[in-house]
Amino acid sequence: MNENKKLLTHAKAIDVAVVANAILAHWKEHSFELNQTLQRNLEELEVQNKSLQSSFGNLRKGAYTGDKIKANKEIANLFVGLKYLVKAYLHHPNAEIKASAKKVWNQIVAVGVDRHKHSLEKKISGMRTLTDRMLGELKKETDDLPEVDAYVLALKEAVGRLNNYYRLRIDELIIRKQNVQTTAQAHKVYRLLNEEIFPMLFTLCKLDPDNYGKLARIAELELKEINMKIRARRTMWAKRREEAKDL
């Protein structure tokens, strides 16, 4: 299993909670038929993750609120502008541009034309899916539409900032010294994700990509970001240990 198919060993409680939140948000939002065992595991994950988050401390009011509001407004403006621009191209006299606009518009509809009005978790998840697709399998179609790529790149950057503020907000919930309850509960959620949910999800995705592909993609994106954070943290700790030896 590669590094984007599971959480790395040194994941903190906050890392575990963020990944679990993303998986659960997508699962709860999209109703699709699931393997019964995976369904039960996701239901158990929801219960265990609630227990994990309830063991965290209280959020200080106003932390990162201004930055979050600013990023939210920017995302809404960019998304609305992107919609109007793509929709205009649906009536373009050039048949190729019109066809490309249709494919891009279908992706916007699939994500939700009112996605910018959703909850923070759903907004981040949906916008990341949209920009990922438009810069990935729909890149040719995106490039066919003048100025659309500028909106997509700006939207991707703004969503990245909002995601960072979201993580900082959750970080505020963590007690500086994690208590025994938090650590033990984090291990439960970690094992449930790594030993039960991820192996089954990625296997089912290979067998039935149409049904499990979106959830698997969300999982991979979250794991990639969190594992990068874990590796950076480990590198920093290793560097500090080496510097301490020289003192």
N, C-alpha and C positions, 0 to 999 in steps of 0.2 A: 504493500500500500504506500503510495507516494505521499510527500509532505502536505499536499493539498487534499488528502483524503481522510485526514485525521488531525486531531489537536496534538500539538507537541507536548512532550512530557512535563515541561516546566510551566504549563499554563497556570495563571492565577485564577482565583475565583471570578474576578471581573471578566477575564478572557472567556471562561466557560459560560458565564451568564450572557455575554454579548452574542456568542454563536448560537446558544439555545434560543435566545429571543428572536434572532433572524429566521431560524428554521420554523419556529412556532408561528411567527407572524405570517409567513408564506402559507403554511399548512392551514391555518385558520381562515385565511382570506380566500384561498382557492379550493373549491369543493371538487375533488376528483376521487375516483375509486382507488383505494389503497389495499395493498396486501394486509391481511388481518393482523399478522404479527407486527408489521411496521406501524399499523394503526394503534395497536395496544402500546407499543413502545413510545410513540409520540404522545399519547394520552398520559403515560407515566412521566414522560419528560416535562409536560406541562405542570404536573403536580409537584415534581421534585424541583423544578426551576423556580416555582413560586416560593417554595420553602427556602431555597437559596437566597432569593432576593429579599425575603422577609428578614433574613439574618443580617443584612447590611444595615448600616447606620442611616440616619435621616439626612435628606438633601437640604443643604443651606439654600434658603430662598434667594432667588435672583442670580445664582451662579450661572454665568455664560448666557443669561437670558437675552441680553442685547445682541450678542453675536448670532445667536440662534434665530432671533426675529429677522435680523438683517439678511441672513442666508436664506431663510424661508421666503422672504419677499423677492429676493433675487431669483430664486428657483421658479417661483410662480410667474414672474415676468418673462423669464427665458422660455419656460414651457408654453405659455400662452402665445408668445411670439413665434415659437417653433411651429405650433399647431396652425396658426394663421398662414404662415409662409408655405408650409407643406400643402395645406388645403387649397391655396391659390394655384399651386402647380398642378392640382388635379384637373384644372381647366386650361392647361397650357396647350397651345396649338401643335407643339412638337410631340409626336406620338411616344418617342422613347422617354422623354422627360415625364410625360403624363403617366406612363407605365411605372416608372421608378417612383413617382410620387404616390401612386396607388399602393405599392408594396410598403413604403415607409409609413403611410397613413394607417394601413392595416396594423402595423406594429404599434403605433400610438394608440389605436382603438383597443388593441389587445391589452396594453398596459392600463388604459383607462384615461379618457379625455379629461376627467376631473381629478387625476391622480395628485395634483398639487394641493388639493383640498383634504387629502386623507391624513391619517395620523402620521406622526413622525416616522415610525418604523416602516409603515406601508409606503410612505412617500419615498424614503431612501431606497427601499427594496425595488419599487417600481421604476424609479428614475435610473437606478443603476442598471437594471435589466434593459431599459430602453437605450441608454447611451452605449451600453456594451454591445447590443445587437446592431445599432446603427454604425458603430465603428468597427464591427466585426463582419458578420455574414451579409449585412446590408450596406457595407461600405461603398460598393460600386453605385448602388442606387442613391445613397446619400451624396456622393460626389457628383452625381448627375444633376443635382438640384443646387444651383448657385446660392451661396450664402448660408445654406442649411448646416454645413459642417461647422461654421463659426458658432452657430447657436448650440450645436451638440457638444462641442469642446468646452464652451463656456458653462453649459449645464452640467457637464461631467465634473468640472472643477468646483462649481458651487455645491453640488451634491457631496463631493469629497469633503468640503469644509463643514457642511452640515453634519455629515457623519462623524467628523472629528469632534464637533461640539456635543453631539449625542454621546459619544464615548466619554468625553470629559465630564458630562453631566452624570453619567453612571459611575464614573470614578469617584465623584463626590459622595456617592452612597457608601463607599467602602470605609470601614473603620481602619485607621492607620495600622493597628495591630489586629489582624484577623483573629477572631476567637475560635475556639475549638469547634463550635457548632458550624460556623461558616466554612471552615476548612473541610470538615467531614462531609458536609452537604455538597460542596463543590466536587469532591471526589466521586460522590454518587452520580452527579450529573455528567461529569467527565467520562466515567466508565460507561454510562448509558449511551452517550453519544459515540464514543470510540469503539466500544465492543459490540453494541447492538444496532444502533441506528445507521451510522455511516456505512459499515460493511454491507448491510442489507440494501440501503438506499442506492449505493453506487452499483451494486450487482443488478438490482431491478432496473436501473437506468439503462444498462447495457441490453437487457432483455426487452424493455418497453420504454424507449426514450420519449415517445410522444406523451406518455402519462407521467413519467417521473423525471423527465429532463429538466424542467424549470426548477423544481425543488433541489435537484442535484447541483444545478448551476449556482443557485443561491448559496448552497452549502460550500461549494468550492471557492466562491468569491470571498465569503466570510473567513474560511479557513486560511486562505492565502494572506489576507490582511492581518489576521490575528497571529498567525505563525511568523510572519515577518516581524511583528512587534515583539514576539517572544524571543526570536533570534537576536534582535537588536538589543534587547534587555540583557540577554546572556552574554553578548559580546562586551557590553558596557561593564557588567560585573567582573568578567574575566580581566578586562583592562585595569580595573580598579585594584584587583588582587595583585596583579603584576606590579602596579605602581607602588602598592603598599610594601611589597618585598624590598623595594629599593630604598625605603625610608630608613 
